[in-house]
Amino acid sequence: MELGAGGAAGLLASLVLLLLASLAAGSGNGTSAEPTEAPSGDASRGLRDTESSKIEYGECTVTCGIGIREVLLTSGCPAAETKCIIGVEECEGPVDCGWGIPIPKGPECVKMPCIYIPPKNRFKYTWKKLIQSQTAHTLPSDTSIMEVCRGNQSVTYQCETRRKQGSIVASVKYTVHAKTEIQAEEPKRMQTGDSRKETDVILIFCLVIGIIVAVGVFSAVIFMILRCGVVKSPWKSKSGQDNQEKLINKRSLHNLE
């Protein structure tokens, strides 16, 4: 009987230990499951927020070459704003910017700027002299602004703006006219200026004459209106007196009868 009692006690102790171990394992699994669910929920929420936010881009500041544009956020802006600027970025248009106008520097020299956005040292500049029916001649100058003086012949220059990697982002041409062409154009400009002055004088004279005529016509109309009113009033009074005399004569004749 003692052996049976001891065996029963050992069996009971074993069952209690197994139950405690299963409870401990269940509680451990429950605590480890919670942190795994929380990150997955945060990650899915972040993905939804990213999908709901929208990005728009403003207009480029240039129609050719390289410029900048605004980066706009259309949702999630502060103070209930519909759009807010979150940054700026570079934008590019067509490379060929056509013909530029040289900037005068003194009576005989001009300067020609390349196309770039600050800082200008981010780019490389290649100057070429364009010769008709010949290969363009590359000049040793690599500055962003070139200064030249007029010669006896007109010369066409071209500036190519390149990135450090070598790709062209902008190109512009300039024509520097010869001294003889500038001297020949000066008399034409003077004649054009004189003709414009004469035209302006004629227009001003016609305008003054028109104002004077309009004032005269307006004054004449007012005078005629006032004169008609003054003439009508005596006629009205005279006709009224004649009618009264006729009535008096009729009454007197009636009384005599």
C-alpha positions as CSV (number, residue, x, y, z in Angstrom):
1,M,0.0,0.0,0.0
2,E,2.9,2.5,0.7
3,L,4.4,1.8,-2.6
4,G,1.1,2.4,-4.3
5,A,0.6,5.6,-2.4
6,G,4.1,6.8,-3.4
7,G,3.5,5.9,-7.0
8,A,0.2,7.8,-7.0
9,A,1.9,10.9,-5.5
10,G,4.7,10.8,-8.1
11,L,2.1,10.5,-10.9
12,L,0.2,13.4,-9.6
13,A,3.3,15.5,-9.3
14,S,4.2,14.7,-12.9
15,L,0.7,15.8,-14.1
16,V,1.0,19.1,-12.2
17,L,4.4,19.8,-13.8
18,L,3.1,19.0,-17.3
19,L,0.1,21.4,-16.8
20,L,2.4,24.2,-15.6
21,A,4.7,23.7,-18.5
22,S,1.8,23.9,-21.0
23,L,0.4,27.0,-19.4
24,A,3.9,28.6,-19.5
25,A,4.2,27.7,-23.2
26,G,0.8,29.1,-24.0
27,S,1.5,32.4,-22.3
28,G,4.9,32.7,-24.1
29,N,3.2,32.2,-27.5
30,G,0.6,34.9,-26.7
31,T,3.2,37.5,-25.7
32,S,5.3,36.9,-28.8
33,A,2.3,37.1,-31.1
34,E,1.4,40.7,-30.1
35,P,4.6,42.5,-31.2
36,T,4.4,40.7,-34.6
37,E,0.9,41.9,-35.3
38,A,1.7,45.6,-34.3
39,P,4.5,46.2,-36.9
40,S,2.5,44.6,-39.7
41,G,-0.4,47.0,-38.9
42,D,1.9,50.1,-38.8
43,A,3.5,49.1,-42.1
44,S,0.2,48.7,-43.9
45,R,-0.9,52.1,-42.5
46,G,2.3,53.7,-43.9
47,L,1.7,52.2,-47.3
48,R,-1.8,53.5,-47.4
49,D,-0.6,57.0,-46.4
50,T,2.0,56.9,-49.1
51,E,-0.5,55.9,-51.7
52,S,-3.0,58.6,-50.7
53,S,-0.4,61.4,-51.0
54,K,-0.1,62.9,-54.5
55,I,2.7,64.9,-56.1
56,E,2.4,67.5,-58.8
57,Y,4.9,69.6,-60.6
58,G,4.7,73.3,-61.5
59,E,5.6,74.8,-64.8
60,C,9.2,75.0,-65.9
61,T,10.7,78.5,-65.7
62,V,12.1,78.2,-69.3
63,T,10.8,77.1,-72.6
64,C,14.2,75.8,-73.8
65,G,17.4,74.8,-72.2
66,I,17.5,74.1,-68.4
67,G,15.4,75.7,-65.7
68,I,13.7,74.8,-62.4
69,R,10.1,73.9,-61.3
70,E,8.3,73.5,-58.1
71,V,7.3,70.1,-56.5
72,L,3.8,70.4,-55.0
73,L,2.1,68.1,-52.5
74,T,-1.7,67.9,-53.0
75,S,-2.7,66.1,-49.7
76,G,-1.5,66.2,-46.2
77,C,-0.5,69.9,-46.3
78,P,-0.6,71.9,-43.0
79,A,-3.3,74.5,-42.2
80,A,-5.8,72.7,-44.5
81,E,-4.0,74.0,-47.6
82,T,-4.9,72.2,-50.9
83,K,-1.3,72.4,-52.2
84,C,2.0,73.1,-50.6
85,I,5.6,73.3,-52.0
86,I,7.9,70.6,-50.7
87,G,10.9,71.4,-52.9
88,V,12.2,72.4,-56.3
89,E,14.0,70.4,-59.0
90,E,15.6,71.0,-62.4
91,C,13.6,70.7,-65.6
92,E,14.7,70.7,-69.2
93,G,13.1,71.9,-72.4
94,P,14.3,71.6,-76.1
95,V,18.1,72.0,-76.3
96,D,18.0,74.5,-79.2
97,C,17.2,78.0,-78.0
98,G,17.5,79.7,-81.3
99,W,19.1,83.1,-81.7
100,G,20.1,85.5,-78.9
101,I,20.8,89.2,-79.0
102,P,24.3,90.3,-78.2
103,I,24.6,92.8,-75.3
104,P,26.5,96.0,-76.3
105,K,29.6,96.8,-74.4
106,G,30.9,100.0,-75.7
107,P,30.6,101.4,-79.2
108,E,32.4,98.4,-80.9
109,C,32.3,95.4,-78.6
110,V,29.6,93.1,-77.3
111,K,29.2,90.2,-74.8
112,M,27.3,87.0,-75.3
113,P,26.0,84.9,-72.4
114,C,25.5,81.1,-72.4
115,I,22.4,79.5,-71.0
116,Y,22.7,78.1,-67.5
117,I,21.2,78.1,-64.0
118,P,23.2,78.9,-60.9
119,P,25.7,77.7,-59.8
120,K,27.3,78.1,-63.3
121,N,30.4,76.1,-62.4
122,R,28.2,72.9,-62.6
123,F,28.3,73.1,-66.3
124,K,30.9,73.2,-69.1
125,Y,30.7,75.7,-71.9
126,T,31.8,75.2,-75.5
127,W,32.1,78.1,-77.9
128,K,32.1,77.6,-81.6
129,K,32.5,79.9,-84.6
130,L,30.0,78.9,-87.3
131,I,31.3,79.3,-90.9
132,Q,28.9,78.8,-93.8
133,S,29.5,75.6,-95.8
134,Q,32.3,74.6,-93.4
135,T,32.8,72.7,-90.2
136,A,32.3,74.7,-87.1
137,H,35.5,75.9,-85.5
138,T,35.7,75.2,-81.7
139,L,37.2,78.1,-79.8
140,P,39.5,77.7,-76.8
141,S,37.3,79.9,-74.5
142,D,35.3,77.9,-71.9
143,T,33.6,80.9,-70.1
144,S,29.9,81.3,-69.6
145,I,30.1,84.9,-71.1
146,M,32.2,85.7,-74.1
147,E,33.2,89.2,-75.1
148,V,34.2,90.1,-78.7
149,C,34.7,93.2,-80.8
150,R,33.3,93.8,-84.2
151,G,35.5,93.2,-87.2
152,N,35.3,93.8,-90.9
153,Q,32.9,90.8,-91.4
154,S,29.9,89.5,-89.6
155,V,30.6,86.4,-87.4
156,T,28.1,83.9,-86.0
157,Y,28.9,82.3,-82.6
158,Q,27.3,79.3,-80.8
159,C,27.5,78.4,-77.2
160,E,26.7,74.8,-76.0
161,T,26.0,74.2,-72.3
162,R,27.0,70.7,-71.2
163,R,26.8,68.8,-68.0
164,K,29.9,67.5,-66.4
165,Q,29.0,64.1,-67.9
166,G,29.0,65.6,-71.4
167,S,25.3,65.8,-72.4
168,I,24.2,69.0,-74.0
169,V,21.4,70.8,-72.1
170,A,21.2,74.1,-74.1
171,S,22.5,75.8,-77.2
172,V,22.2,79.4,-78.4
173,K,23.5,81.4,-81.4
174,Y,24.6,85.0,-81.8
175,T,25.5,87.1,-84.8
176,V,28.0,89.9,-84.3
177,H,27.6,92.3,-87.2
178,A,30.5,94.0,-88.9
179,K,31.5,97.6,-88.4
180,T,30.4,98.6,-91.9
181,E,26.9,97.1,-91.4
182,I,26.5,99.0,-88.1
183,Q,27.6,102.2,-89.7
184,A,25.2,101.7,-92.6
185,E,22.3,101.0,-90.3
186,E,22.8,104.2,-88.3
187,P,21.5,106.6,-91.0
188,K,18.5,104.3,-91.5
189,R,17.8,104.3,-87.8
190,M,18.0,108.1,-87.8
191,Q,15.7,108.4,-90.7
192,T,13.3,106.0,-89.0
193,G,13.4,108.0,-85.9
194,D,12.8,111.3,-87.8
195,S,9.9,109.8,-89.6
196,R,8.4,108.5,-86.4
197,K,8.8,112.0,-84.8
198,E,7.0,113.6,-87.9
199,T,4.2,111.0,-87.6
200,D,3.8,111.8,-83.9
201,V,3.6,115.6,-84.6
202,I,1.0,115.0,-87.3
203,L,-1.1,112.8,-85.0
204,I,-0.9,115.3,-82.2
205,F,-1.9,118.2,-84.5
206,C,-4.9,116.2,-85.8
207,L,-5.9,115.3,-82.3
208,V,-5.8,119.0,-81.2
209,I,-7.8,120.1,-84.3
210,G,-10.4,117.4,-83.7
211,I,-10.8,118.5,-80.0
212,I,-11.3,122.1,-81.1
213,V,-13.9,121.2,-83.7
214,A,-15.8,119.0,-81.3
215,V,-15.9,121.8,-78.7
216,G,-17.1,124.3,-81.4
217,V,-19.9,122.0,-82.5
218,F,-21.0,121.3,-79.0
219,S,-21.0,125.0,-78.2
220,A,-23.0,125.7,-81.3
221,V,-25.6,123.0,-80.5
222,I,-26.0,124.4,-76.9
223,F,-26.4,128.0,-78.3
224,M,-29.1,126.9,-80.8
225,I,-31.0,125.1,-78.1
226,L,-31.0,128.1,-75.8
227,R,-31.9,130.5,-78.7
228,C,-34.9,128.3,-79.7
229,G,-36.1,128.4,-76.1
230,V,-35.8,132.2,-75.9
231,V,-37.6,132.7,-79.2
232,K,-40.5,130.4,-78.3
233,S,-41.4,132.1,-75.1
234,P,-42.3,135.6,-76.6
235,W,-44.4,133.8,-79.3
236,K,-46.2,131.9,-76.6
237,S,-46.9,135.1,-74.7
238,K,-48.1,136.9,-77.8
239,S,-50.4,134.1,-78.9
240,G,-51.8,134.0,-75.4
241,Q,-52.6,137.7,-75.4
242,D,-54.3,137.4,-78.9
243,N,-56.5,134.6,-77.6
244,Q,-57.5,136.6,-74.6
245,E,-58.4,139.7,-76.7
246,K,-60.5,137.5,-79.0
247,L,-62.4,136.1,-76.0
248,I,-63.0,139.6,-74.6
249,N,-64.4,140.8,-78.0
250,K,-66.7,137.8,-78.2
251,R,-68.0,138.4,-74.7
252,S,-68.6,142.1,-75.4
253,L,-70.5,141.3,-78.6
254,H,-72.6,138.8,-76.7
255,N,-73.4,141.3,-74.0
256,L,-74.5,143.9,-76.6
257,E,-76.9,141.5,-78.2
